[in-house]
Amino acid sequence: MPGLDEKRGTQRQPILKAGTMSFDGSGIDCLVRNMSGEGANLEVESQIGIPKAPSRLALRATGSAGSRP
């Protein structure tokens, strides 16, 4: 059940998969923590190089994230 402050129209499903986000001719590896048809929660090593408003963003979840501390 979403928290009281939840504003999303659809609930995200936890998936925990390795992924790549591609934008403006570049790509950065990421961890996809959860996802819905309207959005996703991503974790990256560093936000350096990620534009605040890319003209287009593509996300590909590629597989298991493996073990994490």
C-alpha positions as CSV (number, residue, x, y, z in Angstrom):
1,M,0.0,0.0,0.0
2,P,1.5,3.4,-0.9
3,G,2.3,5.8,1.9
4,L,0.1,8.8,2.8
5,D,2.3,11.2,0.9
6,E,2.3,9.0,-2.3
7,K,1.4,11.2,-5.3
8,R,2.0,8.6,-8.2
9,G,-1.0,7.6,-10.3
10,T,0.2,4.0,-10.6
11,Q,2.2,2.0,-8.0
12,R,5.7,1.0,-9.0
13,Q,6.8,-2.6,-8.9
14,P,10.2,-3.5,-7.4
15,I,12.5,-5.1,-9.9
16,L,16.1,-4.5,-8.9
17,K,17.8,-5.0,-12.3
18,A,21.0,-3.7,-13.9
19,G,20.2,-1.2,-16.6
20,T,21.5,1.5,-18.9
21,M,19.9,5.0,-19.4
22,S,20.7,6.5,-22.8
23,F,20.3,10.2,-23.6
24,D,21.7,12.8,-26.0
25,G,24.1,10.2,-27.6
26,S,25.5,9.0,-24.3
27,G,24.7,6.2,-21.9
28,I,25.2,5.5,-18.2
29,D,24.9,2.2,-16.3
30,C,22.3,2.2,-13.5
31,L,20.4,0.1,-11.1
32,V,16.6,0.0,-11.7
33,R,15.1,-0.3,-8.3
34,N,11.4,-0.1,-9.2
35,M,9.3,0.8,-12.3
36,S,5.8,1.5,-13.6
37,G,4.4,2.5,-16.9
38,E,4.8,6.2,-15.8
39,G,8.3,6.2,-14.2
40,A,11.2,4.5,-12.5
41,N,13.5,4.8,-9.5
42,L,17.2,4.6,-10.7
43,E,20.4,4.5,-8.8
44,V,23.7,5.7,-10.4
45,E,27.3,5.9,-9.1
46,S,27.4,9.6,-9.9
47,Q,25.0,12.2,-11.3
48,I,27.9,14.0,-13.1
49,G,27.2,14.0,-16.8
50,I,23.4,13.4,-16.5
51,P,21.6,16.4,-18.0
52,K,18.8,17.9,-15.9
53,A,16.4,17.9,-18.9
54,P,17.6,15.6,-21.7
55,S,15.8,15.9,-25.0
56,R,15.0,12.2,-24.8
57,L,15.8,9.5,-22.3
58,A,15.7,5.7,-22.9
59,L,16.0,3.1,-20.2
60,R,16.8,-0.6,-20.7
61,A,16.8,-3.0,-17.8
62,T,19.1,-5.8,-18.8
63,G,19.2,-8.4,-16.1
64,S,19.8,-9.3,-12.5
65,A,21.6,-6.7,-10.4
66,G,23.5,-9.5,-8.5
67,S,24.4,-9.2,-4.9
68,R,24.6,-5.8,-3.2
69,P,25.8,-4.8,0.2
